[in-house]
């Protein structure tokens, strides 16, 4: 009998030990989220599902499976967490204290217990942090921490909430978002060097000739062409010396090797290499047309058409422009 009791105790302790070790999946890293047309950003976990509702509200979910649970707490499913970052332009201006009192009333009315309210600035702007929790059913608890700040006519909210064991497991998600949050800055208030940088957010472009993605703060134009060029497109941002140009012309049955051989003499080549664009072999030449400017020209042949892609960038801003321009070139799909 004693042996049986001892064995049961051992098994129970092992089970409890295993239960304690159960944790939320580890975070591999963080991704920078940048809002459209404004410098509004924060970092969220790599692999999380992020959704933007178009009104300055971003929500990142720990998995696709957990999305529905946050809209209906009664839905059974996997536990998880979510991060909400929003900037709401208030129709009726209210102070930080008024905003916090409204939040506390809403939480109490929804059955949540508020455990802590304390001052918490957001990038130097006075803010208040509210920590609360509540059981959504007999077995499941939802816990959250939310920081609210008021700047000008904007109400800023950074909120992290999770079911059960996921709250302590993902606490760093909230800390990271809060530490990396940036308030929006209008274009007129930006420094020239900030305006000059290509956006980290990309937008799609497509017509009957090609499709690609380009930095969100770049615009497209279509210069008048002269034979043998059949189509031209230019991508340009704030700096006139940092552009991408795409020209399309007949290949006349020439191979990519022959195209490069015939055109290389027009560039003061410093080096050359090969890559793949649209699944096809492409050769590019690096050159410098003038002091302080680096350039690259790509050649690709598809459907008996030569695609010539040239980009130029300010040498001192290579770290900003080269990765963005290479990403755009790599996204090109010729039709």
C-alpha positions in Angstrom: 0.0 0.0 0.0 2.8 2.4 1.0 4.5 1.7 -2.3 1.3 2.4 -4.2 0.9 5.7 -2.4 4.5 6.6 -3.0 4.2 5.8 -6.7 1.0 7.9 -7.0 2.8 10.9 -5.4 5.7 10.6 -7.7 3.4 10.5 -10.8 1.5 13.5 -9.5 4.6 15.5 -8.9 5.8 14.7 -12.4 2.5 15.7 -13.9 2.5 19.0 -11.9 6.1 19.6 -13.0 5.2 19.1 -16.6 2.2 21.4 -16.3 4.4 24.1 -14.9 6.7 23.8 -17.8 3.9 24.5 -20.4 4.6 27.8 -22.0 3.5 30.0 -24.9 5.6 29.5 -28.0 8.8 31.5 -28.0 9.1 34.6 -30.1 11.8 34.3 -32.8 12.1 38.0 -33.4 10.2 41.2 -34.1 9.1 43.0 -37.3 8.9 46.7 -37.8 5.4 47.9 -38.7 5.2 51.3 -40.4 1.9 53.1 -41.1 1.1 54.3 -44.6 2.2 57.9 -45.5 3.1 58.8 -42.0 5.9 57.8 -39.7 3.8 55.8 -37.3 5.4 52.5 -36.2 6.0 49.8 -33.6 7.4 46.3 -33.5 5.4 43.1 -33.3 6.4 39.5 -33.1 7.6 37.7 -36.2 5.0 35.2 -37.4 2.0 36.9 -35.9 -0.9 37.8 -38.1 -1.4 41.5 -38.4 -4.5 43.3 -39.6 -5.1 46.9 -40.3 -8.7 48.3 -40.3 -7.8 51.5 -42.3 -8.6 53.9 -39.4 -5.2 53.9 -37.7 -5.8 50.6 -35.8 -3.4 47.7 -36.1 -4.0 44.3 -34.5 -1.4 41.5 -34.3 -2.6 38.0 -33.4 -0.4 35.2 -32.1 -2.0 32.8 -34.6 -4.8 32.7 -37.2 -6.6 30.1 -35.1 -7.1 32.5 -32.1 -8.6 35.4 -34.1 -12.2 34.3 -33.7 -11.8 33.8 -29.9 -11.2 37.5 -29.4 -14.4 38.4 -31.2 -16.5 35.9 -29.3 -15.0 34.7 -25.9 -17.4 31.8 -25.8 -15.8 30.2 -28.9 -13.7 27.2 -27.9 -10.3 26.9 -29.4 -6.6 27.5 -28.8 -5.3 30.0 -26.3 -3.3 32.9 -27.6 -2.7 36.6 -27.4 -3.1 39.8 -29.4 -1.6 43.2 -29.6 -3.6 46.3 -30.5 -2.0 49.6 -31.4 -4.3 52.4 -32.4 -4.4 56.2 -33.0 -7.9 57.6 -33.0 -8.6 61.2 -33.9 -11.1 62.3 -31.3 -14.3 64.0 -32.6 -14.8 65.4 -29.1 -11.6 66.3 -27.3 -11.1 64.8 -23.9 -8.3 64.8 -21.4 -6.3 61.7 -20.4 -8.1 61.5 -17.1 -11.5 61.6 -18.8 -10.3 58.8 -21.2 -9.1 56.6 -18.4 -12.3 57.1 -16.4 -14.3 56.1 -19.5 -12.1 53.0 -19.9 -12.5 52.0 -16.2 -16.2 52.3 -16.4 -16.4 50.2 -19.6 -14.2 47.5 -18.0 -16.2 47.4 -14.8 -19.4 47.2 -16.8 -18.1 44.3 -18.7 -17.2 42.4 -15.5 -13.4 42.8 -15.5 -11.5 43.4 -12.3 -9.0 46.2 -12.4 -5.8 45.3 -10.5 -3.6 48.3 -11.2 -3.7 51.9 -12.5 -0.4 53.8 -12.8 1.3 56.5 -14.8 3.1 55.2 -17.9 4.4 57.7 -20.5 4.3 56.9 -24.2 7.4 58.3 -25.9 7.6 61.3 -23.5 3.8 61.9 -23.7 2.0 61.4 -20.3 0.0 58.2 -20.3 -1.8 55.8 -17.9 -1.5 52.0 -17.7 -4.5 49.9 -16.7 -4.0 46.2 -15.8 -7.2 44.1 -15.6 -8.5 40.6 -15.9 -11.7 38.5 -15.8 -13.0 35.0 -16.4 -14.9 34.7 -19.6 -16.2 31.3 -18.5 -15.6 28.8 -15.7 -12.2 27.7 -17.0 -10.8 30.5 -19.1 -9.4 33.8 -18.0 -8.6 36.9 -20.1 -5.9 39.2 -18.8 -4.9 42.5 -20.3 -2.7 45.6 -19.9 -3.5 48.8 -21.7 -1.8 52.1 -21.9 -3.6 55.2 -23.0 -2.1 58.6 -23.9 -3.5 61.8 -25.4 -1.5 63.9 -27.8 -3.1 66.9 -29.5 -6.4 65.6 -30.8 -5.2 61.9 -30.9 -6.1 59.2 -28.5 -3.3 56.6 -28.5 -3.9 53.1 -27.2 -1.4 50.2 -26.8 -3.0 47.1 -25.5 -1.9 43.5 -25.0 -4.4 40.8 -23.9 -4.2 37.0 -23.8 -6.0 33.9 -22.6 -4.7 32.0 -19.6 -1.0 31.1 -19.6 -0.4 33.2 -22.7 -0.5 36.5 -20.8 2.8 36.1 -18.8 4.3 34.2 -21.7 3.9 37.1 -24.1 4.4 40.1 -21.7 7.4 41.1 -23.7 5.2 41.8 -26.7 3.6 44.7 -24.9 6.9 46.0 -23.5 8.4 45.9 -27.0 5.5 47.6 -28.7 5.4 50.4 -26.1 9.2 50.9 -26.3 9.3 51.1 -30.1 6.0 53.1 -30.7 6.3 56.3 -32.7 3.6 58.9 -32.9 2.6 60.0 -36.4 4.5 62.9 -38.0 3.0 64.8 -40.9 5.1 65.2 -44.1 5.6 68.9 -43.5 7.2 68.2 -40.1 9.6 65.6 -41.4 13.3 66.3 -41.9 14.6 66.0 -45.5 16.6 62.9 -44.7 13.4 61.2 -43.3 11.4 62.2 -46.4 14.2 60.9 -48.7 14.3 57.4 -47.4 12.2 54.8 -49.2 9.3 53.6 -47.1 9.6 50.2 -45.5 6.0 49.6 -46.6 5.5 48.5 -50.2 2.5 49.0 -52.5 1.6 47.0 -55.7 1.6 48.3 -59.3 0.3 46.4 -62.3 -0.5 47.2 -65.9 -0.6 45.2 -69.2 3.2 45.2 -69.4 4.4 44.2 -65.9 3.6 44.1 -62.3 5.8 44.9 -59.3 5.9 46.4 -55.8 7.5 49.7 -54.9 8.1 51.8 -51.7 4.8 53.4 -50.5 6.3 56.9 -50.7 7.4 56.5 -54.4 5.3 57.6 -57.4 5.1 56.2 -60.9 5.4 58.1 -64.2 5.6 57.1 -67.8 8.1 59.1 -69.9 7.4 59.5 -73.6 9.3 56.7 -75.5 11.3 56.8 -78.7 12.0 53.8 -80.9 13.2 51.1 -80.4 11.8 51.6 -76.8 8.1 50.5 -76.6 7.4 51.2 -72.9 9.1 53.2 -70.2 8.3 53.6 -66.5 10.0 55.7 -63.8 9.7 55.2 -60.0 10.7 58.3 -58.0 10.5 59.5 -54.4 11.6 62.7 -52.7 15.2 62.7 -54.1 15.6 63.3 -57.8 18.9 61.4 -57.9 17.4 58.2 -56.5 15.1 56.6 -59.1 14.3 53.4 -60.9 13.6 53.3 -64.6 12.3 50.4 -66.6 12.5 50.3 -70.4 11.0 47.6 -72.7 12.1 47.1 -76.3 12.2 44.3 -78.9 14.9 41.6 -78.4 14.9 40.5 -82.1 15.6 36.9 -81.1 18.7 37.9 -79.1 19.8 35.8 -76.1 20.4 37.4 -72.7 24.1 36.9 -73.3 24.1 38.7 -76.6 22.0 41.5 -75.2 24.5 42.1 -72.4 27.4 41.9 -74.9 25.9 44.6 -77.1 24.9 47.0 -74.3 27.8 46.7 -71.8 29.9 49.2 -73.7 27.5 52.0 -72.9 28.2 51.8 -69.1 31.4 52.4 -67.2 31.2 49.0 -65.6 32.8 48.5 -62.2 31.5 45.0 -61.7 28.8 42.6 -62.9 26.8 39.7 -61.5 23.8 37.5 -62.2 20.5 37.1 -60.5 17.0 35.9 -61.2 14.0 38.1 -62.1 10.6 36.6 -62.8 12.3 33.2 -62.7 14.6 34.2 -65.5 18.3 34.7 -65.7 19.3 38.4 -65.4 22.7 40.0 -65.7 23.4 43.3 -64.0 26.3 45.8 -64.2 27.3 48.2 -61.4 28.6 51.6 -62.4 28.9 55.2 -61.2 27.7 57.9 -63.7 28.9 60.7 -61.5 30.6 61.3 -58.2 28.3 60.5 -55.2 25.9 58.4 -57.2 25.9 54.6 -57.6 24.0 53.0 -60.4 23.0 49.5 -61.6 21.6 48.3 -64.9 19.8 44.9 -65.2 19.0 43.1 -68.5 16.4 40.4 -68.8 14.8 38.8 -71.9 11.2 37.5 -71.9 8.8 36.9 -74.8 11.4 38.3 -77.2 11.4 41.6 -75.3 14.4 43.2 -73.5 13.6 44.5 -70.1 16.3 47.1 -69.1 16.1 48.2 -65.4 18.3 51.0 -64.2 18.4 52.4 -60.7 20.4 55.2 -59.2 20.9 56.1 -55.6 22.9 58.6 -53.4 26.0 56.8 -52.3 25.8 58.1 -48.7 22.3 56.6 -48.4 23.2 53.2 -49.8 21.9 51.3 -46.7 18.5 52.9 -47.1 18.1 52.7 -50.9 19.9 49.6 -52.2 17.8 47.0 -50.2 14.6 48.7 -51.2 15.5 49.0 -54.9 16.7 45.4 -55.0 13.4 44.3 -53.5 11.5 46.3 -56.2 13.5 44.8 -59.0 13.1 41.3 -57.5 9.3 41.7 -57.5 9.1 42.4 -61.2 6.9 40.0 -63.3 7.0 40.7 -67.0 3.9 40.0 -69.1 
